[in-house]
Amino acid sequence: MDASQHLDLIYIILAAAVATFATRVGGYVLITQLKHIPPRLEAALNAVPAAVLTTLVAPAFVYGGLDVAAAMVLAFAVGLRFSTLRMLLAGWVVVMAIRYAFL
């Protein structure tokens, strides 16, 4: 990379940081100006955590391979019943066992 490419990369990172900051502050300012949150907006805000989790998990499940998919399914099942630590441990054990045995 030459100096101009480094400078372009720095500009892109700074623009992304400013855009992220502006959307977060803008959302906060917008919500604080409302006297009450409309039901449709509240429903949309309640859906955000599930949407973000799906965005993070779905690509790994689809493209991560059989070991990752099996670990996610087992971790989900364990997570319904036990603590987060046990869920993570179960997923890790499955991934390591499949990778050691078959890959």
MIMARLO-557372 format. One record per atom (N, C-alpha, C, O): residue in three letters; x, y, z. Coordinates in nm, 3 decimals. Layout:
{aa: ala px: X py: Y pz: Z} .
...
This chain:
{aa: met px: 0.085 py: -0.119 pz: 0.000} .
{aa: met px: 0.000 py: 0.000 pz: 0.000} .
{aa: met px: 0.089 py: 0.124 pz: 0.000} .
{aa: met px: 0.187 py: 0.133 pz: 0.073} .
{aa: asp px: 0.051 py: 0.217 pz: -0.084} .
{aa: asp px: 0.125 py: 0.342 pz: -0.082} .
{aa: asp px: 0.057 py: 0.441 pz: 0.011} .
{aa: asp px: -0.046 py: 0.410 pz: 0.072} .
{aa: ala px: 0.114 py: 0.559 pz: 0.022} .
{aa: ala px: 0.066 py: 0.657 pz: 0.119} .
{aa: ala px: -0.077 py: 0.702 pz: 0.088} .
{aa: ala px: -0.154 py: 0.725 pz: 0.180} .
{aa: ser px: -0.113 py: 0.715 pz: -0.040} .
{aa: ser px: -0.248 py: 0.761 pz: -0.072} .
{aa: ser px: -0.353 py: 0.656 pz: -0.034} .
{aa: ser px: -0.464 py: 0.692 pz: 0.007} .
{aa: gln px: -0.320 py: 0.529 pz: -0.047} .
{aa: gln px: -0.413 py: 0.425 pz: -0.006} .
{aa: gln px: -0.432 py: 0.424 pz: 0.144} .
{aa: gln px: -0.543 py: 0.402 pz: 0.194} .
{aa: his px: -0.324 py: 0.446 pz: 0.217} .
{aa: his px: -0.335 py: 0.454 pz: 0.363} .
{aa: his px: -0.424 py: 0.571 pz: 0.403} .
{aa: his px: -0.507 py: 0.559 pz: 0.493} .
{aa: leu px: -0.406 py: 0.684 pz: 0.336} .
{aa: leu px: -0.486 py: 0.801 pz: 0.366} .
{aa: leu px: -0.633 py: 0.777 pz: 0.332} .
{aa: leu px: -0.721 py: 0.819 pz: 0.407} .
{aa: asp px: -0.660 py: 0.710 pz: 0.219} .
{aa: asp px: -0.798 py: 0.676 pz: 0.184} .
{aa: asp px: -0.861 py: 0.586 pz: 0.289} .
{aa: asp px: -0.977 py: 0.605 pz: 0.326} .
{aa: leu px: -0.785 py: 0.489 pz: 0.337} .
{aa: leu px: -0.835 py: 0.398 pz: 0.440} .
{aa: leu px: -0.866 py: 0.474 pz: 0.569} .
{aa: leu px: -0.967 py: 0.447 pz: 0.634} .
{aa: ile px: -0.782 py: 0.566 pz: 0.605} .
{aa: ile px: -0.805 py: 0.647 pz: 0.725} .
{aa: ile px: -0.932 py: 0.730 pz: 0.709} .
{aa: ile px: -1.011 py: 0.743 pz: 0.803} .
{aa: tyr px: -0.953 py: 0.788 pz: 0.590} .
{aa: tyr px: -1.074 py: 0.866 pz: 0.565} .
{aa: tyr px: -1.200 py: 0.779 pz: 0.573} .
{aa: tyr px: -1.302 py: 0.821 pz: 0.627} .
{aa: ile px: -1.192 py: 0.660 pz: 0.521} .
{aa: ile px: -1.306 py: 0.568 pz: 0.527} .
{aa: ile px: -1.339 py: 0.533 pz: 0.672} .
{aa: ile px: -1.456 py: 0.533 pz: 0.711} .
{aa: ile px: -1.238 py: 0.502 pz: 0.751} .
{aa: ile px: -1.259 py: 0.468 pz: 0.892} .
{aa: ile px: -1.318 py: 0.586 pz: 0.967} .
{aa: ile px: -1.410 py: 0.568 pz: 1.048} .
{aa: leu px: -1.265 py: 0.707 pz: 0.942} .
{aa: leu px: -1.318 py: 0.826 pz: 1.009} .
{aa: leu px: -1.463 py: 0.853 pz: 0.968} .
{aa: leu px: -1.546 py: 0.888 pz: 1.053} .
{aa: ala px: -1.495 py: 0.837 pz: 0.841} .
{aa: ala px: -1.632 py: 0.858 pz: 0.795} .
{aa: ala px: -1.727 py: 0.757 pz: 0.860} .
{aa: ala px: -1.837 py: 0.793 pz: 0.900} .
{aa: ala px: -1.685 py: 0.633 pz: 0.870} .
{aa: ala px: -1.768 py: 0.531 pz: 0.934} .
{aa: ala px: -1.788 py: 0.564 pz: 1.082} .
{aa: ala px: -1.897 py: 0.545 pz: 1.136} .
{aa: ala px: -1.684 py: 0.612 pz: 1.148} .
{aa: ala px: -1.695 py: 0.648 pz: 1.289} .
{aa: ala px: -1.791 py: 0.765 pz: 1.308} .
{aa: ala px: -1.874 py: 0.763 pz: 1.400} .
{aa: val px: -1.782 py: 0.865 pz: 1.221} .
{aa: val px: -1.872 py: 0.981 pz: 1.231} .
{aa: val px: -2.016 py: 0.938 pz: 1.204} .
{aa: val px: -2.107 py: 0.980 pz: 1.275} .
{aa: ala px: -2.037 py: 0.855 pz: 1.103} .
{aa: ala px: -2.172 py: 0.808 pz: 1.071} .
{aa: ala px: -2.230 py: 0.727 pz: 1.186} .
{aa: ala px: -2.348 py: 0.743 pz: 1.220} .
{aa: thr px: -2.151 py: 0.641 pz: 1.246} .
{aa: thr px: -2.198 py: 0.561 pz: 1.359} .
{aa: thr px: -2.234 py: 0.650 pz: 1.478} .
{aa: thr px: -2.339 py: 0.632 pz: 1.540} .
{aa: phe px: -2.146 py: 0.744 pz: 1.508} .
{aa: phe px: -2.171 py: 0.836 pz: 1.619} .
{aa: phe px: -2.297 py: 0.919 pz: 1.594} .
{aa: phe px: -2.378 py: 0.937 pz: 1.684} .
{aa: ala px: -2.312 py: 0.969 pz: 1.472} .
{aa: ala px: -2.428 py: 1.054 pz: 1.439} .
{aa: ala px: -2.558 py: 0.976 pz: 1.450} .
{aa: ala px: -2.657 py: 1.030 pz: 1.500} .
{aa: thr px: -2.560 py: 0.851 pz: 1.404} .
{aa: thr px: -2.684 py: 0.774 pz: 1.414} .
{aa: thr px: -2.717 py: 0.741 pz: 1.559} .
{aa: thr px: -2.834 py: 0.742 pz: 1.597} .
{aa: arg px: -2.617 py: 0.713 pz: 1.638} .
{aa: arg px: -2.645 py: 0.682 pz: 1.780} .
{aa: arg px: -2.694 py: 0.806 pz: 1.854} .
{aa: arg px: -2.793 py: 0.799 pz: 1.928} .
{aa: val px: -2.626 py: 0.918 pz: 1.835} .
{aa: val px: -2.667 py: 1.041 pz: 1.903} .
{aa: val px: -2.802 py: 1.088 pz: 1.850} .
{aa: val px: -2.887 py: 1.131 pz: 1.926} .
{aa: gly px: -2.821 py: 1.079 pz: 1.718} .
{aa: gly px: -2.947 py: 1.120 pz: 1.658} .
{aa: gly px: -3.064 py: 1.039 pz: 1.710} .
{aa: gly px: -3.171 py: 1.094 pz: 1.738} .
{aa: gly px: -3.046 py: 0.910 pz: 1.724} .
{aa: gly px: -3.151 py: 0.825 pz: 1.779} .
{aa: gly px: -3.183 py: 0.860 pz: 1.923} .
{aa: gly px: -3.300 py: 0.864 pz: 1.962} .
{aa: tyr px: -3.079 py: 0.885 pz: 2.000} .
{aa: tyr px: -3.100 py: 0.922 pz: 2.141} .
{aa: tyr px: -3.175 py: 1.055 pz: 2.151} .
{aa: tyr px: -3.269 py: 1.068 pz: 2.229} .
{aa: val px: -3.133 py: 1.152 pz: 2.071} .
{aa: val px: -3.199 py: 1.284 pz: 2.074} .
{aa: val px: -3.344 py: 1.271 pz: 2.030} .
{aa: val px: -3.432 py: 1.331 pz: 2.091} .
{aa: leu px: -3.369 py: 1.194 pz: 1.927} .
{aa: leu px: -3.506 py: 1.175 pz: 1.878} .
{aa: leu px: -3.595 py: 1.111 pz: 1.983} .
{aa: leu px: -3.708 py: 1.157 pz: 2.006} .
{aa: ile px: -3.547 py: 1.008 pz: 2.048} .
{aa: ile px: -3.627 py: 0.938 pz: 2.149} .
{aa: ile px: -3.652 py: 1.027 pz: 2.271} .
{aa: ile px: -3.762 py: 1.026 pz: 2.326} .
{aa: thr px: -3.552 py: 1.104 pz: 2.312} .
{aa: thr px: -3.571 py: 1.189 pz: 2.431} .
{aa: thr px: -3.666 py: 1.304 pz: 2.404} .
{aa: thr px: -3.723 py: 1.359 pz: 2.499} .
{aa: gln px: -3.686 py: 1.341 pz: 2.278} .
{aa: gln px: -3.778 py: 1.450 pz: 2.246} .
{aa: gln px: -3.924 py: 1.405 pz: 2.243} .
{aa: gln px: -4.015 py: 1.488 pz: 2.248} .
{aa: leu px: -3.947 py: 1.276 pz: 2.236} .
{aa: leu px: -4.084 py: 1.224 pz: 2.233} .
{aa: leu px: -4.142 py: 1.221 pz: 2.374} .
{aa: leu px: -4.075 py: 1.181 pz: 2.470} .
{aa: lys px: -4.267 py: 1.263 pz: 2.385} .
{aa: lys px: -4.333 py: 1.256 pz: 2.516} .
{aa: lys px: -4.370 py: 1.113 pz: 2.549} .
{aa: lys px: -4.362 py: 1.072 pz: 2.665} .
{aa: his px: -4.411 py: 1.036 pz: 2.450} .
{aa: his px: -4.436 py: 0.894 pz: 2.467} .
{aa: his px: -4.395 py: 0.824 pz: 2.338} .
{aa: his px: -4.399 py: 0.884 pz: 2.230} .
{aa: ile px: -4.358 py: 0.701 pz: 2.350} .
{aa: ile px: -4.313 py: 0.624 pz: 2.233} .
{aa: ile px: -4.436 py: 0.559 pz: 2.170} .
{aa: ile px: -4.509 py: 0.486 pz: 2.236} .
{aa: pro px: -4.458 py: 0.586 pz: 2.041} .
{aa: pro px: -4.573 py: 0.522 pz: 1.973} .
{aa: pro px: -4.558 py: 0.370 pz: 1.974} .
{aa: pro px: -4.447 py: 0.318 pz: 1.972} .
{aa: pro px: -4.670 py: 0.299 pz: 1.976} .
{aa: pro px: -4.664 py: 0.152 pz: 1.984} .
{aa: pro px: -4.587 py: 0.087 pz: 1.868} .
{aa: pro px: -4.516 py: -0.011 pz: 1.889} .
{aa: arg px: -4.599 py: 0.141 pz: 1.747} .
{aa: arg px: -4.526 py: 0.083 pz: 1.634} .
{aa: arg px: -4.376 py: 0.103 pz: 1.649} .
{aa: arg px: -4.298 py: 0.013 pz: 1.615} .
{aa: leu px: -4.334 py: 0.219 pz: 1.700} .
{aa: leu px: -4.191 py: 0.243 pz: 1.723} .
{aa: leu px: -4.140 py: 0.152 pz: 1.834} .
{aa: leu px: -4.029 py: 0.099 pz: 1.825} .
{aa: glu px: -4.218 py: 0.135 pz: 1.938} .
{aa: glu px: -4.178 py: 0.046 pz: 2.047} .
{aa: glu px: -4.163 py: -0.098 pz: 1.998} .
{aa: glu px: -4.070 py: -0.168 pz: 2.038} .
{aa: ala px: -4.256 py: -0.142 pz: 1.913} .
{aa: ala px: -4.246 py: -0.277 pz: 1.856} .
{aa: ala px: -4.121 py: -0.291 pz: 1.771} .
{aa: ala px: -4.053 py: -0.393 pz: 1.775} .
{aa: ala px: -4.090 py: -0.188 pz: 1.693} .
{aa: ala px: -3.970 py: -0.192 pz: 1.609} .
{aa: ala px: -3.845 py: -0.196 pz: 1.695} .
{aa: ala px: -3.752 py: -0.272 pz: 1.666} .
{aa: leu px: -3.840 py: -0.117 pz: 1.800} .
{aa: leu px: -3.723 py: -0.116 pz: 1.888} .
{aa: leu px: -3.708 py: -0.249 pz: 1.963} .
{aa: leu px: -3.596 py: -0.293 pz: 1.989} .
{aa: asn px: -3.819 py: -0.312 pz: 1.996} .
{aa: asn px: -3.813 py: -0.442 pz: 2.063} .
{aa: asn px: -3.762 py: -0.551 pz: 1.970} .
{aa: asn px: -3.710 py: -0.652 pz: 2.017} .
{aa: ala px: -3.776 py: -0.532 pz: 1.839} .
{aa: ala px: -3.731 py: -0.633 pz: 1.742} .
{aa: ala px: -3.582 py: -0.621 pz: 1.710} .
{aa: ala px: -3.525 py: -0.712 pz: 1.651} .
{aa: val px: -3.519 py: -0.512 pz: 1.748} .
{aa: val px: -3.378 py: -0.489 pz: 1.712} .
{aa: val px: -3.284 py: -0.596 pz: 1.769} .
{aa: val px: -3.200 py: -0.646 pz: 1.694} .
{aa: pro px: -3.291 py: -0.634 pz: 1.897} .
{aa: pro px: -3.197 py: -0.734 pz: 1.947} .
{aa: pro px: -3.203 py: -0.867 pz: 1.871} .
{aa: pro px: -3.099 py: -0.926 pz: 1.842} .
{aa: ala px: -3.323 py: -0.913 pz: 1.840} .
{aa: ala px: -3.336 py: -1.039 pz: 1.765} .
{aa: ala px: -3.278 py: -1.025 pz: 1.625} .
{aa: ala px: -3.216 py: -1.118 pz: 1.574} .
{aa: ala px: -3.299 py: -0.910 pz: 1.562} .
{aa: ala px: -3.246 py: -0.887 pz: 1.428} .
{aa: ala px: -3.094 py: -0.884 pz: 1.428} .
{aa: ala px: -3.031 py: -0.940 pz: 1.339} .
{aa: val px: -3.036 py: -0.819 pz: 1.528} .
{aa: val px: -2.889 py: -0.812 pz: 1.536} .
{aa: val px: -2.832 py: -0.951 pz: 1.563} .
{aa: val px: -2.732 py: -0.989 pz: 1.501} .
{aa: leu px: -2.892 py: -1.026 pz: 1.653} .
{aa: leu px: -2.844 py: -1.160 pz: 1.682} .
{aa: leu px: -2.852 py: -1.249 pz: 1.558} .
{aa: leu px: -2.760 py: -1.325 pz: 1.530} .
{aa: thr px: -2.962 py: -1.239 pz: 1.485} .
{aa: thr px: -2.976 py: -1.317 pz: 1.362} .
{aa: thr px: -2.871 py: -1.279 pz: 1.260} .
{aa: thr px: -2.815 py: -1.366 pz: 1.193} .
{aa: thr px: -2.843 py: -1.151 pz: 1.249} .
{aa: thr px: -2.741 py: -1.103 pz: 1.155} .
{aa: thr px: -2.604 py: -1.157 pz: 1.190} .
{aa: thr px: -2.523 py: -1.183 pz: 1.101} .
{aa: leu px: -2.576 py: -1.174 pz: 1.316} .
{aa: leu px: -2.445 py: -1.224 pz: 1.358} .
{aa: leu px: -2.435 py: -1.376 pz: 1.348} .
{aa: leu px: -2.329 py: -1.429 pz: 1.313} .
{aa: val px: -2.543 py: -1.447 pz: 1.378} .
{aa: val px: -2.539 py: -1.592 pz: 1.388} .
{aa: val px: -2.564 py: -1.662 pz: 1.255} .
{aa: val px: -2.500 py: -1.763 pz: 1.225} .
{aa: ala px: -2.656 py: -1.610 pz: 1.174} .
{aa: ala px: -2.698 py: -1.680 pz: 1.052} .
{aa: ala px: -2.582 py: -1.708 pz: 0.955} .
{aa: ala px: -2.572 py: -1.820 pz: 0.906} .
{aa: pro px: -2.496 py: -1.611 pz: 0.924} .
{aa: pro px: -2.387 py: -1.644 pz: 0.830} .
{aa: pro px: -2.294 py: -1.754 pz: 0.882} .
{aa: pro px: -2.250 py: -1.839 pz: 0.805} .
{aa: ala px: -2.265 py: -1.752 pz: 1.009} .
{aa: ala px: -2.179 py: -1.856 pz: 1.065} .
{aa: ala px: -2.247 py: -1.992 pz: 1.058} .
{aa: ala px: -2.182 py: -2.093 pz: 1.031} .
{aa: phe px: -2.378 py: -1.994 pz: 1.082} .
{aa: phe px: -2.452 py: -2.120 pz: 1.077} .
{aa: phe px: -2.455 py: -2.176 pz: 0.935} .
{aa: phe px: -2.437 py: -2.296 pz: 0.915} .
{aa: val px: -2.477 py: -2.090 pz: 0.838} .
{aa: val px: -2.491 py: -2.134 pz: 0.699} .
{aa: val px: -2.356 py: -2.168 pz: 0.636} .
{aa: val px: -2.343 py: -2.270 pz: 0.568} .
{aa: tyr px: -2.256 py: -2.083 pz: 0.659} .
{aa: tyr px: -2.128 py: -2.099 pz: 0.589} .
{aa: tyr px: -2.015 py: -2.153 pz: 0.676} .
{aa: tyr px: -1.904 py: -2.174 pz: 0.627} .
{aa: gly px: -2.041 py: -2.177 pz: 0.804} .
{aa: gly px: -1.935 py: -2.218 pz: 0.896} .
{aa: gly px: -1.897 py: -2.364 pz: 0.888} .
{aa: gly px: -1.793 py: -2.403 pz: 0.941} .
{aa: gly px: -1.977 py: -2.444 pz: 0.824} .
{aa: gly px: -1.947 py: -2.586 pz: 0.815} .
{aa: gly px: -2.034 py: -2.667 pz: 0.910} .
{aa: gly px: -2.107 py: -2.613 pz: 0.993} .
{aa: leu px: -2.024 py: -2.799 pz: 0.895} .
{aa: leu px: -2.105 py: -2.890 pz: 0.975} .
{aa: leu px: -2.070 py: -2.879 pz: 1.124} .
{aa: leu px: -2.159 py: -2.887 pz: 1.209} .
{aa: asp px: -1.944 py: -2.862 pz: 1.155} .
{aa: asp px: -1.904 py: -2.854 pz: 1.296} .
{aa: asp px: -1.965 py: -2.732 pz: 1.365} .
{aa: asp px: -2.012 py: -2.742 pz: 1.478} .
{aa: val px: -1.964 py: -2.619 pz: 1.298} .
{aa: val px: -2.018 py: -2.497 pz: 1.357} .
{aa: val px: -2.170 py: -2.506 pz: 1.368} .
{aa: val px: -2.227 py: -2.467 pz: 1.470} .
{aa: ala px: -2.236 py: -2.559 pz: 1.266} .
{aa: ala px: -2.382 py: -2.572 pz: 1.270} .
{aa: ala px: -2.425 py: -2.667 pz: 1.383} .
{aa: ala px: -2.520 py: -2.638 pz: 1.456} .
{aa: ala px: -2.355 py: -2.779 pz: 1.396} .
{aa: ala px: -2.389 py: -2.874 pz: 1.503} .
{aa: ala px: -2.366 py: -2.811 pz: 1.640} .
{aa: ala px: -2.447 py: -2.830 pz: 1.731} .
{aa: ala px: -2.258 py: -2.737 pz: 1.655} .
{aa: ala px: -2.230 py: -2.671 pz: 1.783} .
{aa: ala px: -2.336 py: -2.568 pz: 1.816} .
{aa: ala px: -2.377 py: -2.556 pz: 1.931} .
{aa: met px: -2.382 py: -2.495 pz: 1.715} .
{aa: met px: -2.485 py: -2.394 pz: 1.740} .
{aa: met px: -2.618 py: -2.457 pz: 1.780} .
{aa: met px: -2.686 py: -2.407 pz: 1.870} .
{aa: val px: -2.654 py: -2.565 pz: 1.715} .
{aa: val px: -2.779 py: -2.632 pz: 1.749} .
{aa: val px: -2.772 py: -2.686 pz: 1.892} .
{aa: val px: -2.865 py: -2.668 pz: 1.970} .
{aa: leu px: -2.662 py: -2.752 pz: 1.925} .
{aa: leu px: -2.647 py: -2.805 pz: 2.061} .
{aa: leu px: -2.641 py: -2.692 pz: 2.164} .
{aa: leu px: -2.703 py: -2.701 pz: 2.270} .
{aa: ala px: -2.566 py: -2.585 pz: 2.133} .
{aa: ala px: -2.556 py: -2.474 pz: 2.226} .
{aa: ala px: -2.692 py: -2.409 pz: 2.249} .
{aa: ala px: -2.724 py: -2.369 pz: 2.361} .
{aa: phe px: -2.772 py: -2.398 pz: 2.143} .
{aa: phe px: -2.907 py: -2.344 pz: 2.158} .
{aa: phe px: -2.989 py: -2.431 pz: 2.252} .
{aa: phe px: -3.057 py: -2.380 pz: 2.341} .
{aa: ala px: -2.984 py: -2.562 pz: 2.232} .
{aa: ala px: -3.061 py: -2.653 pz: 2.316} .
{aa: ala px: -3.013 py: -2.647 pz: 2.462} .
{aa: ala px: -3.095 py: -2.645 pz: 2.554} .
{aa: val px: -2.884 py: -2.644 pz: 2.482} .
{aa: val px: -2.829 py: -2.636 pz: 2.618} .
{aa: val px: -2.864 py: -2.501 pz: 2.680} .
{aa: val px: -2.894 py: -2.493 pz: 2.799} .
{aa: gly px: -2.858 py: -2.393 pz: 2.599} .
{aa: gly px: -2.888 py: -2.259 pz: 2.648} .
{aa: gly px: -3.032 py: -2.242 pz: 2.695} .
{aa: gly px: -3.060 py: -2.155 pz: 2.778} .
{aa: leu px: -3.122 py: -2.323 pz: 2.642} .
{aa: leu px: -3.261 py: -2.315 pz: 2.688} .
{aa: leu px: -3.277 py: -2.364 pz: 2.831} .
{aa: leu px: -3.372 py: -2.327 pz: 2.900} .
{aa: arg px: -3.185 py: -2.448 pz: 2.875} .
{aa: arg px: -3.200 py: -2.512 pz: 3.006} .
{aa: arg px: -3.096 py: -2.468 pz: 3.109} .
{aa: arg px: -3.123 py: -2.462 pz: 3.228} .
{aa: phe px: -2.975 py: -2.437 pz: 3.060} .
{aa: phe px: -2.864 py: -2.412 pz: 3.153} .
{aa: phe px: -2.806 py: -2.272 pz: 3.136} .
{aa: phe px: -2.856 py: -2.192 pz: 3.056} .
{aa: ser px: -2.702 py: -2.243 pz: 3.211} .
{aa: ser px: -2.640 py: -2.111 pz: 3.211} .
{aa: ser px: -2.561 py: -2.087 pz: 3.082} .
{aa: ser px: -2.536 py: -2.178 pz: 3.004} .
{aa: thr px: -2.524 py: -1.962 pz: 3.063} .
{aa: thr px: -2.448 py: -1.923 pz: 2.944} .
{aa: thr px: -2.313 py: -1.993 pz: 2.938} .
{aa: thr px: -2.270 py: -2.035 pz: 2.831} .
{aa: leu px: -2.248 py: -2.007 pz: 3.050} .
{aa: leu px: -2.118 py: -2.073 pz: 3.053} .
{aa: leu px: -2.130 py: -2.218 pz: 3.006} .
{aa: leu px: -2.047 py: -2.265 pz: 2.928} .
{aa: arg px: -2.230 py: -2.288 pz: 3.054} .
{aa: arg px: -2.250 py: -2.427 pz: 3.010} .
{aa: arg px: -2.285 py: -2.433 pz: 2.862} .
{aa: arg px: -2.242 py: -2.525 pz: 2.792} .
{aa: met px: -2.361 py: -2.336 pz: 2.814} .
{aa: met px: -2.395 py: -2.332 pz: 2.672} .
{aa: met px: -2.269 py: -2.313 pz: 2.587} .
{aa: met px: -2.250 py: -2.384 pz: 2.489} .
{aa: leu px: -2.185 py: -2.219 pz: 2.625} .
{aa: leu px: -2.061 py: -2.196 pz: 2.551} .
{aa: leu px: -1.968 py: -2.317 pz: 2.557} .
{aa: leu px: -1.906 py: -2.353 pz: 2.458} .
{aa: leu px: -1.960 py: -2.377 pz: 2.672} .
{aa: leu px: -1.876 py: -2.495 pz: 2.688} .
{aa: leu px: -1.926 py: -2.611 pz: 2.601} .
{aa: leu px: -1.845 py: -2.680 pz: 2.538} .
{aa: ala px: -2.056 py: -2.632 pz: 2.597} .
{aa: ala px: -2.112 py: -2.739 pz: 2.514} .
{aa: ala px: -2.083 py: -2.714 pz: 2.367} .
{aa: ala px: -2.044 py: -2.807 pz: 2.295} .
{aa: gly px: -2.102 py: -2.591 pz: 2.320} .
{aa: gly px: -2.072 py: -2.559 pz: 2.181} .
{aa: gly px: -1.926 py: -2.578 pz: 2.147} .
{aa: gly px: -1.893 py: -2.632 pz: 2.042} .
{aa: trp px: -1.839 py: -2.536 pz: 2.237} .
{aa: trp px: -1.695 py: -2.550 pz: 2.214} .
{aa: trp px: -1.655 py: -2.698 pz: 2.209} .
{aa: trp px: -1.577 py: -2.738 pz: 2.124} .
{aa: val px: -1.708 py: -2.777 pz: 2.300} .
{aa: val px: -1.675 py: -2.921 pz: 2.303} .
{aa: val px: -1.719 py: -2.988 pz: 2.173} .
{aa: val px: -1.645 py: -3.069 pz: 2.118} .
{aa: val px: -1.838 py: -2.955 pz: 2.124} .
{aa: val px: -1.886 py: -3.016 pz: 2.000} .
{aa: val px: -1.797 py: -2.977 pz: 1.882} .
{aa: val px: -1.759 py: -3.063 pz: 1.803} .
{aa: val px: -1.764 py: -2.850 pz: 1.870} .
{aa: val px: -1.677 py: -2.807 pz: 1.759} .
{aa: val px: -1.542 py: -2.878 pz: 1.766} .
{aa: val px: -1.493 py: -2.928 pz: 1.665} .
{aa: met px: -1.483 py: -2.882 pz: 1.884} .
{aa: met px: -1.351 py: -2.944 pz: 1.897} .
{aa: met px: -1.358 py: -3.095 pz: 1.870} .
{aa: met px: -1.268 py: -3.151 pz: 1.808} .
{aa: ala px: -1.463 py: -3.159 pz: 1.918} .
{aa: ala px: -1.475 py: -3.303 pz: 1.896} .
{aa: ala px: -1.492 py: -3.336 pz: 1.748} .
{aa: ala px: -1.428 py: -3.428 pz: 1.696} .
{aa: ile px: -1.577 py: -3.261 pz: 1.680} .
{aa: ile px: -1.597 py: -3.287 pz: 1.536} .
{aa: ile px: -1.471 py: -3.256 pz: 1.458} .
{aa: ile px: -1.433 py: -3.331 pz: 1.368} .
{aa: arg px: -1.406 py: -3.147 pz: 1.490} .
{aa: arg px: -1.282 py: -3.112 pz: 1.418} .
{aa: arg px: -1.171 py: -3.214 pz: 1.444} .
{aa: arg px: -1.095 py: -3.248 pz: 1.353} .
{aa: tyr px: -1.163 py: -3.262 pz: 1.565} .
{aa: tyr px: -1.059 py: -3.361 pz: 1.597} .
{aa: tyr px: -1.089 py: -3.495 pz: 1.532} .
{aa: tyr px: -0.998 py: -3.562 pz: 1.483} .
{aa: ala px: -1.216 py: -3.534 pz: 1.530} .
{aa: ala px: -1.252 py: -3.666 pz: 1.479} .
{aa: ala px: -1.261 py: -3.673 pz: 1.328} .
{aa: ala px: -1.224 py: -3.774 pz: 1.267} .
{aa: phe px: -1.309 py: -3.566 pz: 1.266} .
{aa: phe px: -1.338 py: -3.576 pz: 1.122} .
{aa: phe px: -1.257 py: -3.482 pz: 1.032} .
{aa: phe px: -1.248 py: -3.507 pz: 0.912} .
{aa: leu px: -1.199 py: -3.378 pz: 1.085} .
{aa: leu px: -1.130 py: -3.281 pz: 0.998} .
{aa: leu px: -0.980 py: -3.286 pz: 1.010} .
{aa: leu px: -0.911 py: -3.210 pz: 0.943} .
